[in-house]
Amino acid sequence: MRGKLLFLGGLAAGFVLGSRAGREKYEEIRANAQKLWDHPTVQEAAGVAQAQANKLYTEGKDKLQSSKLGEKLGATHATTSASTDELLAPSDNFSGSKGSSGSL
């Protein structure tokens, strides 16, 4: 399924970039993509994916901290300017909130 989505995304991007239809066709494609993104089913799937990513991140972080490597990283943690949490924290950019800028 992921391969199909990537293919369709590439196809759409190629059409937009290579199209001679102009700005009107581009705006139509962009509006359709935004309508698709705002669809409740897509938003639900995005929420599920975000929750799974957060769970995996937390589990991985806990495993790393309990390992010997995590202990070594903890010792050097005080000398770095940015913490591991700040560097590895999952971004909330893909939460799909309707308050976003609306760009895809």
C-alpha positions, -999 to +999 in steps of 0.1 A: +000+000+000+028+024+008+044+018-026+011+026-043+008+059-023+043+069-031+037+061-068+006+082-069+023+110-050+051+109-075+027+108-104+009+138-090+041+158-084+054+149-119+021+161-134+022+194-115+058+201-122+057+190-159+022+202-168+017+229-193-019+234-180-008+263-159-017+277-125-054+268-128-048+231-131-022+233-103-048+250-080-073+223-089-049+195-079-039+213-047-076+218-037-083+181-043-053+171-023-063+194+005-099+179+004-084+144+006-061+154+035-091+169+054-112+138+049-121+122+083-108+088+073-074+101+063-073+122+095-081+091+116-054+071+098-029+099+104-038+100+141-034+063+144+000+065+127+011+093+149+000+074+181+020+043+169+051+064+161+049+080+196+046+046+212+075+032+193+096+063+201+088+059+238+096+022+238+128+027+219+139+055+242+132+034+273+152+005+259+181+027+250+182+043+284+182+009+302+210-004+280+247+000+286+249+023+256+222+044+272+242+046+304+272+058+284+251+084+266+237+095+299+272+102+312+280+124+282+246+139+282+256+167+306+283+179+282+260+183+252+239+214+246+208+196+233+193+166+250+185+133+233+148+140+238+151+173+220+170+157+191+148+126+188+114+137+199+087+130+173+075+160+155+039+172+158+040+186+122+020+157+108-008+157+133-032+169+107-048+196+128-071+219+109-053+249+123-023+242+100-012+265+073-030+243+047+000+235+025+008+200+015 
